């Protein structure tokens, strides 16, 4: 949580953090500011002190909504700095950063860089800044960053925002089910009133509309894949594919709050009208695995413990897994789950990136999503819910939704 940030910075020997970029769709900036509508800003937090948000003067009201201490970038006259550097815009930006850091007393030590903006611009600016401030060490972090670790555990407000997104997500999933099954069937294909096949593209357009109407966004798209594509875990689906009876549809939806806020993550596998025997067997195997894992989850356990468990379970049933062959493209081919929050994928990790920080502790929100995939057989199955480790240590599915495989069609 945020109140852990200073301790995490101390643990990592960080004297300050600097976040740059827009105020939305920029997870670390959203985390620190609440998601202000800022085109481009900088936030500097010195360890043990309050964060300071540097903003453009035309966005002063938006910056004020953050509730943070703010500083107007107009106080560091960029036009004057450009003149001082003989028209060199890069040198002017570097001088401005020097002034900002010096004002906060950050002139030496280690500063971690965060944010989302153009990588080329940032490389040029911060490389030049490093040369100008040799006593300052500018560093980048990957999945073990202080901010990612702070964000791993959520407070009550964050939990309720994620739960709200879960309710919106499942509402839309229900609308999708009703929309599909309200269509007629012709020669084993769902068709629209004009007799033209109903396609994946038709469904996805409705998904985006229904999410937008509920104040949500879909920045990373939706997986809605049928047949062979359902057997490739992250195939988003061919928009021109018609919806056919009896084929597996993997529906993985992961929208976020408007402005790039908190995400939800949810998957169901459907068959329209009926499920062939081999699909039904595969589905029951995955559902059984989901139930086994979720009934054995314990607070304080490392998340990758359950990855080991699911690999052993599927392997004992004759399915290839990534434990035996990390490159397998059939059977069980991914990790059991991941944390969710301001990124759809974040700590705690259960797979190859996991380490001694990835424990199921109170405040963590994570997915459980076992799946089995056989693209050559034209099928794949995945089931996913998002869970929360409550303060009392109990695991709670944030939003319930049926796990039925077959969607009965109404006009067959």
Order of alpha helices (4+ residues) and beta strands (2+ residues): alpha-beta-alpha-beta-beta-alpha-beta-alpha-alpha-beta-alpha-beta-alpha-alpha-beta-beta-alpha-beta-beta-beta-beta-beta-alpha-alpha-beta-beta-beta-beta-beta-beta-beta-beta
